[in-house]
Amino acid sequence: MRPNCESCARDLPPDGEAYVCSYECTWCAACRNGFPGPACPNCGGDLQRRPTRVVRPADG
């Protein structure tokens, strides 16, 4: 998963709200809400909420 928004470069934490398309274009919710339609502006793919990544403690 990409660590930041492709539009505004905002850091996207693993458990935060972000959107991705089938080509893994990645957007924060604020930028996504500014798009004129439901498709990715880069590739035209369907945008969906990015699944969260479970943060596991380091082995020690």
C-alpha positions in Angstrom: 0.0 0.0 0.0 1.2 3.4 -0.8 2.0 5.6 2.3 0.6 8.9 1.0 -2.0 10.5 -1.1 -1.1 11.0 -4.8 -2.8 14.4 -4.9 -1.8 16.2 -1.7 1.0 14.0 -0.4 -0.7 13.6 3.0 0.6 10.7 5.0 -2.0 7.9 5.2 -1.7 5.8 8.3 -2.3 2.0 7.9 -5.7 2.3 9.8 -6.8 5.6 8.3 -9.4 6.3 5.6 -8.0 6.1 2.1 -9.2 5.1 -1.3 -7.5 2.9 -4.0 -8.4 1.6 -7.5 -7.4 -1.6 -9.2 -4.1 0.0 -10.3 -3.4 1.0 -6.7 -3.7 4.7 -7.2 -4.1 6.0 -3.7 -6.0 9.0 -2.4 -6.9 10.5 1.0 -10.6 10.9 1.7 -10.5 14.7 1.4 -9.0 14.6 -2.2 -11.4 11.7 -3.1 -14.4 13.7 -2.1 -13.3 16.5 -4.4 -13.3 14.3 -7.6 -16.1 15.0 -10.0 -17.2 11.4 -10.2 -16.7 7.9 -8.7 -13.8 6.9 -10.9 -10.0 7.3 -10.4 -8.8 10.5 -12.1 -5.5 8.8 -13.1 -6.8 5.6 -14.8 -10.6 5.6 -14.7 -10.7 2.6 -12.3 -13.4 2.1 -9.6 -12.3 3.7 -6.3 -12.9 1.6 -3.1 -12.0 2.2 0.5 -8.5 0.8 1.1 -8.5 -2.2 3.5 -6.7 -1.5 6.8 -3.4 -3.0 7.6 -3.0 -4.7 10.9 0.0 -3.3 12.8 1.8 -6.1 14.6 4.3 -5.6 17.4 7.9 -6.3 16.6 9.2 -9.7 17.5 11.3 -9.5 20.5 
